[in-house]
């Protein structure tokens, strides 16, 4: 009988990840935050942004391109608007501060707008926008990333996947959470196809000569295509202008992805929070969102579907199930965590 993959308790996994970052020099609260963002991504079912990345951030600290002690500086502090220079600190810490600042300013002015420059990768956008939604705001977060796709009509990758997220509370339902990158497929799916020695579908990528390819290695060496053609490209540009150009951070080829662990990131973020109570009573908004979701779910189901879902609903269900049953992590992710545990002398905290 084949041995089943071990179910992993999320709390123990969180404690292990936090201990790794504390040992690397992060303050206790910051280490706990970064660990929580990673484990939360796994709980939501987004394992591409989960503890798979634990070693990436550790290596960035060890290479000196991300400071373990974050020292944000307000370079603009003007009522509803603020700009934070992150000085290459931990992206998760800086983005949480930007979220709190945006919400605080929105409660005072109706809207809060906070930019962050010279930061690092922060995990999933929705981790932060969700916090704003739970605080009675509609929130919008953008961040730019390292080159993954080419400008429309070109064949040199200088444009990031440039994720963005919008969140809102939804009454009796879990918050509405939209979070997406602007490539047509996650880069991790192409790496997975390569490891499985499987072709990728046409339309995912082009090779370095600009020709369509089904070879995953040629796609990795080449260019991932934007979602919805020129529309995804245009949205990626919008995100880069807000996150990079407007904040005074890096943009296009100046930004480096988190898996390039010896290169300074230069990335920026842009957060907007809108106080719902400035537009209508919060209870009224909750009731309207319940009505909105109810109408969505009232339509006849398409063939092959068992329900209509709104953005964020599937993640909320996955979170409940994974907290109850434990997480199932891929073998290569568990191997990576075991290697980190051996390297850091934290084997006693490894949760499997």
C-alpha positions as CSV (number, residue, x, y, z in Angstrom):
1,X,0.0,0.0,0.0
2,X,1.4,3.4,-1.0
3,X,2.4,5.7,1.8
4,X,0.1,8.8,2.0
5,X,1.6,12.2,2.0
6,X,1.7,13.6,5.5
7,X,-0.8,16.2,6.5
8,X,1.0,19.2,8.0
9,X,-0.5,21.4,10.8
10,X,-0.5,25.0,9.7
11,X,0.3,26.3,13.1
12,X,3.5,24.2,13.4
13,X,4.5,25.1,9.8
14,X,4.0,28.8,10.7
15,X,6.2,28.4,13.8
16,X,9.0,26.8,11.9
17,X,9.0,29.5,9.2
18,X,9.0,32.2,11.8
19,X,11.9,30.6,13.6
20,X,13.9,30.5,10.3
21,X,13.5,34.2,9.8
22,X,14.2,35.1,13.4
23,X,17.4,33.3,13.1
24,X,18.2,35.3,10.0
25,X,17.9,38.5,12.0
26,X,14.3,39.6,11.5
27,X,12.5,41.0,14.6
28,X,10.0,38.6,16.1
29,X,6.9,40.4,14.9
30,X,8.3,40.7,11.3
31,X,9.3,37.1,11.2
32,X,5.8,36.1,12.3
33,X,4.2,38.2,9.6
34,X,6.3,36.8,6.8
35,X,5.7,33.3,8.0
36,X,2.0,33.9,8.2
37,X,1.8,35.3,4.6
38,X,3.5,32.2,3.3
39,X,1.4,29.7,5.2
40,X,-1.8,31.6,4.4
41,X,-1.1,31.3,0.7
42,X,-0.8,27.5,1.1
43,X,-4.0,27.5,3.2
44,X,-5.8,29.4,0.3
45,X,-4.5,26.8,-2.1
46,X,-2.0,29.1,-3.8
47,X,1.1,27.0,-3.2
48,X,3.1,28.9,-5.8
49,X,3.3,31.7,-3.2
50,X,3.5,29.6,-0.1
51,X,6.3,28.0,1.9
52,X,7.8,27.0,-1.4
53,X,9.3,30.6,-1.2
54,X,10.7,30.3,2.4
55,X,14.2,29.8,1.1
56,X,14.0,32.6,-1.5
57,X,13.6,35.3,1.1
58,X,16.2,33.7,3.4
59,X,18.7,33.7,0.5
60,X,17.9,37.4,-0.2
61,X,18.8,38.3,3.4
62,X,22.0,36.2,3.2
63,X,23.0,37.9,0.0
64,X,22.5,41.3,1.5
65,X,19.9,42.5,-1.0
66,X,17.1,42.5,1.5
67,X,17.6,43.9,5.0
68,X,16.2,41.7,7.8
69,X,15.5,44.8,9.8
70,X,13.0,47.0,8.0
71,X,13.5,50.8,8.5
72,X,10.8,52.6,6.6
73,X,11.0,56.3,6.0
74,X,8.1,58.6,5.2
75,X,9.3,60.9,2.4
76,X,5.7,62.2,1.8
77,X,3.2,62.6,4.6
78,X,0.4,64.8,3.3
79,X,-3.1,64.1,4.6
80,X,-4.7,61.4,2.5
81,X,-1.4,60.7,0.7
82,X,1.9,59.2,1.9
83,X,5.0,57.7,0.3
84,X,7.3,55.3,2.1
85,X,10.9,54.6,1.2
86,X,11.5,51.0,2.2
87,X,15.3,51.1,1.9
88,X,15.4,47.5,0.7
89,X,13.5,46.2,3.8
90,X,11.2,43.2,3.9
91,X,8.3,43.7,1.5
92,X,5.7,42.1,3.7
93,X,6.5,44.4,6.6
94,X,6.4,47.5,4.3
95,X,3.2,46.5,2.6
96,X,1.4,45.8,5.9
97,X,2.5,49.3,7.1
98,X,1.2,50.8,3.8
99,X,-2.1,49.0,4.3
100,X,-2.6,50.2,7.8
101,X,-1.6,53.7,6.8
102,X,-4.0,53.7,3.8
103,X,-6.9,52.5,6.0
104,X,-6.1,55.0,8.7
105,X,-6.0,57.9,6.3
106,X,-9.2,56.7,4.6
107,X,-11.0,56.8,7.9
108,X,-10.0,60.4,8.3
109,X,-10.2,61.7,4.7
110,X,-12.5,59.2,2.9
111,X,-9.6,57.8,0.9
112,X,-6.0,56.9,1.7
113,X,-3.3,56.5,-0.9
114,X,0.1,55.1,0.1
115,X,3.0,54.4,-2.2
116,X,6.1,52.3,-1.3
117,X,9.4,52.5,-3.1
118,X,12.6,50.4,-2.9
119,X,10.8,47.4,-1.4
120,X,10.9,43.6,-1.9
121,X,8.4,41.0,-2.9
122,X,5.6,40.6,-0.4
123,X,3.8,37.4,-1.2
124,X,0.1,37.5,-2.2
125,X,-1.6,40.9,-2.8
126,X,-4.8,39.6,-1.3
127,X,-3.2,39.0,2.1
128,X,-3.1,42.8,2.5
129,X,-6.2,43.9,0.6
130,X,-8.3,41.5,2.7
131,X,-7.1,43.2,5.9
132,X,-8.5,46.5,4.5
133,X,-11.8,44.9,3.6
134,X,-12.2,43.5,7.1
135,X,-11.6,47.1,8.3
136,X,-14.6,48.4,6.3
137,X,-12.7,49.7,3.2
138,X,-12.5,48.8,-0.4
139,X,-8.8,48.4,-1.1
140,X,-6.7,48.2,-4.2
141,X,-3.0,47.1,-4.3
142,X,-0.5,46.9,-7.1
143,X,3.1,45.8,-7.3
144,X,5.6,45.5,-10.1
145,X,7.9,42.5,-10.7
146,X,10.9,41.4,-12.6
147,X,10.8,40.8,-16.4
148,X,8.6,37.9,-17.6
149,X,6.9,39.1,-20.8
150,X,7.7,41.4,-23.7
151,X,6.0,44.7,-24.6
152,X,3.2,44.1,-27.2
153,X,4.9,43.6,-30.5
154,X,8.4,42.9,-29.1
155,X,10.4,39.8,-28.2
156,X,12.6,40.9,-25.3
157,X,11.1,40.4,-21.8
158,X,11.2,43.6,-19.8
159,X,7.7,43.6,-18.4
160,X,6.8,42.0,-15.1
161,X,3.8,39.9,-14.3
162,X,2.8,42.9,-12.1
163,X,0.1,41.6,-9.8
164,X,-2.9,43.6,-8.5
165,X,-5.7,43.0,-6.1
166,X,-9.1,44.5,-5.2
167,X,-11.0,43.6,-2.1
168,X,-14.3,44.5,-0.4
169,X,-16.3,43.2,2.5
170,X,-19.3,41.1,1.6
171,X,-21.7,41.0,4.5
172,X,-22.3,37.4,5.8
173,X,-20.0,36.0,3.1
174,X,-16.2,35.9,3.1
175,X,-14.7,39.1,1.6
176,X,-14.6,39.6,-2.1
177,X,-10.9,39.1,-3.1
178,X,-9.6,39.5,-6.6
179,X,-5.9,38.9,-7.0
180,X,-4.2,38.2,-10.3
181,X,-1.0,38.7,-12.3
182,X,-1.2,39.8,-15.9
183,X,0.5,36.8,-17.7
184,X,-1.8,34.2,-19.1
185,X,-0.4,31.5,-16.9
186,X,1.7,31.3,-13.8
187,X,5.4,30.8,-14.4
188,X,5.3,28.0,-11.9
189,X,3.1,25.9,-14.1
190,X,5.7,26.0,-16.8
191,X,8.4,24.8,-14.4
192,X,6.0,22.0,-13.3
193,X,5.5,20.9,-16.9
194,X,9.3,20.8,-17.4
195,X,9.8,18.7,-14.3
196,X,7.1,16.3,-15.5
197,X,8.6,16.3,-19.1
198,X,5.3,17.4,-20.5
199,X,4.6,19.8,-23.3
200,X,2.8,23.0,-22.5
201,X,-0.3,24.2,-24.5
202,X,0.2,26.6,-27.4
203,X,-0.5,30.2,-26.4
204,X,1.3,30.0,-23.1
205,X,4.7,31.3,-24.3
206,X,7.0,32.0,-27.2
207,X,10.7,31.1,-27.4
208,X,13.6,33.5,-27.5
209,X,13.2,33.9,-31.3
210,X,9.6,34.9,-30.9
211,X,8.0,31.7,-32.2
212,X,5.2,29.9,-30.5
213,X,6.5,26.9,-28.4
214,X,5.1,23.9,-26.5
215,X,8.6,23.2,-25.0
216,X,8.6,24.3,-21.3
217,X,12.3,24.9,-21.3
218,X,12.1,27.1,-24.4
219,X,9.3,29.0,-22.7
220,X,11.4,29.5,-19.6
221,X,14.2,30.8,-21.7
222,X,11.8,32.8,-23.8
223,X,8.8,34.9,-23.0
224,X,5.5,34.2,-21.1
225,X,2.6,35.8,-22.9
226,X,0.2,38.2,-21.3
227,X,-3.4,37.3,-20.4
228,X,-6.0,38.4,-23.0
229,X,-3.3,39.5,-25.4
230,X,-2.8,43.3,-25.6
231,X,-5.2,43.8,-22.7
232,X,-3.1,42.0,-20.2
233,X,-0.1,43.9,-21.5
234,X,-1.9,47.2,-21.0
235,X,-2.9,46.3,-17.4
236,X,0.7,45.3,-16.6
237,X,1.8,48.7,-17.9
238,X,-0.7,50.4,-15.6
239,X,0.6,48.5,-12.6
240,X,4.2,49.4,-13.4
241,X,3.4,53.1,-13.8
242,X,1.7,53.2,-10.5
243,X,4.0,50.9,-8.5
244,X,7.3,52.0,-10.1
245,X,7.2,55.3,-12.0
246,X,4.9,57.1,-9.6
247,X,6.5,55.9,-6.4
248,X,10.0,56.6,-7.5
249,X,10.9,52.9,-7.4
250,X,12.3,50.8,-10.2
251,X,10.3,49.9,-13.3
252,X,10.6,47.5,-16.3
253,X,14.0,45.9,-16.5
254,X,15.2,47.7,-13.3
255,X,13.1,45.4,-11.2
256,X,14.3,41.9,-10.2
257,X,12.2,38.9,-9.3
258,X,12.4,37.3,-5.8
259,X,13.9,34.1,-7.1
260,X,16.9,36.0,-8.3
261,X,18.2,36.0,-4.7
262,X,21.4,37.9,-5.2
263,X,19.9,40.9,-7.0
264,X,18.3,44.0,-5.4
265,X,14.6,44.0,-6.1
266,X,13.9,47.8,-6.7
267,X,10.2,47.0,-6.7
268,X,7.4,49.4,-5.6
269,X,3.8,49.1,-4.4
270,X,0.7,51.3,-4.5
271,X,-2.2,51.0,-2.1
272,X,-5.5,52.8,-2.2
273,X,-8.1,52.4,0.6
274,X,-11.6,53.9,0.3
275,X,-13.7,54.2,3.4
276,X,-17.1,52.7,2.6
277,X,-18.8,54.7,5.3
278,X,-17.9,57.9,3.4
279,X,-20.2,56.7,0.6
280,X,-23.0,54.9,2.5
281,X,-23.6,53.2,5.8
282,X,-21.4,50.1,6.1
283,X,-24.4,47.9,7.0
284,X,-26.1,49.1,3.7
285,X,-23.0,48.1,1.7
286,X,-22.9,44.7,3.3
287,X,-26.6,44.2,2.5
288,X,-26.0,45.3,-1.1
289,X,-23.0,42.9,-1.5
290,X,-25.1,40.0,-0.2
291,X,-27.7,40.9,-2.8
292,X,-25.0,41.1,-5.4
293,X,-23.6,37.7,-4.6
294,X,-27.1,36.2,-4.3
295,X,-27.9,37.3,-7.9
296,X,-24.6,35.9,-9.2
297,X,-25.5,32.5,-7.6
298,X,-29.0,32.5,-8.9
299,X,-28.1,32.0,-12.6
300,X,-28.5,28.5,-14.2
301,X,-25.3,26.5,-14.0
302,X,-23.1,25.9,-17.1
303,X,-22.4,22.3,-18.1
304,X,-19.6,20.8,-15.9
305,X,-20.0,23.3,-13.1
306,X,-21.5,22.6,-9.7
307,X,-21.8,26.2,-8.4
308,X,-21.2,29.8,-9.3
309,X,-18.3,31.3,-7.3
310,X,-17.3,34.9,-6.6
311,X,-13.6,35.9,-6.3
312,X,-12.2,34.9,-2.9
313,X,-14.9,32.3,-2.2
314,X,-12.9,29.2,-3.2
315,X,-9.9,30.5,-1.2
316,X,-12.1,30.9,1.9
317,X,-13.3,27.3,1.5
318,X,-9.8,26.0,1.0
319,X,-8.6,27.8,4.1
320,X,-11.3,26.2,6.3
321,X,-10.6,22.7,4.9
322,X,-6.8,23.0,5.2
323,X,-6.9,24.3,8.7
324,X,-9.2,21.4,9.7
325,X,-7.4,18.6,7.8
326,X,-3.8,19.9,7.6
327,X,-1.9,20.9,4.5
328,X,-0.6,18.6,1.8
329,X,2.6,20.0,0.4
330,X,4.4,18.6,-2.7
331,X,7.3,16.4,-2.1
332,X,9.8,18.9,-3.5
333,X,8.5,21.6,-1.2
334,X,8.9,19.3,1.8
335,X,12.4,18.4,0.7
336,X,13.2,22.1,0.4
337,X,11.9,22.8,3.9
338,X,13.9,19.8,5.3
339,X,17.1,21.2,3.7
340,X,16.4,24.6,5.3
341,X,15.9,22.9,8.7
342,X,19.2,21.1,8.4
343,X,21.0,24.3,7.3
344,X,19.6,26.4,10.1
345,X,19.8,23.7,12.8
346,X,16.0,23.9,13.3
347,X,15.2,20.2,12.6
348,X,13.4,20.0,15.9
349,X,10.8,22.5,14.6
350,X,10.2,20.8,11.3
351,X,6.5,20.0,11.3
352,X,6.7,16.6,9.5
